[in-house]
Amino acid sequence: GVKESHQMTIFRIIAAILHLGNLKIQGERDGEVCSVSSEDEHLSSFCSLLGVEHSQMQHWLCHRK
């Protein structure tokens, strides 16, 4: 009973979440700092599926504010 356009949106969100789960986050300084490689294919897929800016997502995944 879900419209096809809504199904595609739901599938896109689920696919983005699955890619986010495969993202490699490197911890540094005993876990005080972390970083995400700008060339991570899962980050690129996540950003393209949700239409968010790659550099901003890379930054905010590692910062609390």
C-alpha positions in Angstrom: 0.0 0.0 0.0 3.0 2.3 -0.2 3.4 4.5 -3.3 6.4 3.6 -5.5 7.9 7.1 -5.0 7.7 6.6 -1.2 9.2 3.1 -1.6 12.2 4.5 -3.4 12.8 7.1 -0.7 12.6 4.5 2.0 15.0 2.3 0.1 17.4 5.2 -0.4 17.4 6.0 3.3 17.9 2.3 4.3 20.8 2.0 1.7 22.4 5.1 3.2 22.2 3.8 6.7 23.8 0.5 5.6 26.6 2.3 3.9 27.1 4.4 7.1 27.5 1.2 9.0 30.4 0.2 6.8 32.2 3.5 7.2 35.7 3.2 8.6 36.4 5.7 11.4 40.0 5.9 12.5 40.5 6.7 16.2 43.5 8.8 17.2 45.1 9.8 20.6 43.5 7.1 22.6 40.0 7.7 21.2 40.0 11.4 21.8 40.0 12.3 18.1 38.7 10.5 15.1 38.8 10.9 11.3 37.2 9.6 8.2 39.1 9.1 5.0 37.8 11.5 2.3 38.2 8.6 -0.2 36.0 6.2 1.7 33.6 4.7 -0.9 30.9 4.2 1.7 31.0 7.9 2.7 30.6 8.9 -0.9 27.6 6.5 -1.4 26.0 7.8 1.8 26.3 11.4 0.7 25.1 10.8 -2.8 22.1 8.8 -1.6 21.0 11.5 0.9 22.1 14.5 -1.1 24.4 15.9 1.5 27.8 17.6 1.1 30.7 15.2 1.3 33.2 17.4 3.2 30.5 18.6 5.7 29.5 15.0 6.5 33.1 13.9 6.9 33.6 16.8 9.4 30.4 16.3 11.4 30.7 12.6 11.8 33.8 13.3 13.9 32.7 16.4 15.9 30.0 16.7 18.5 28.6 20.2 17.9 
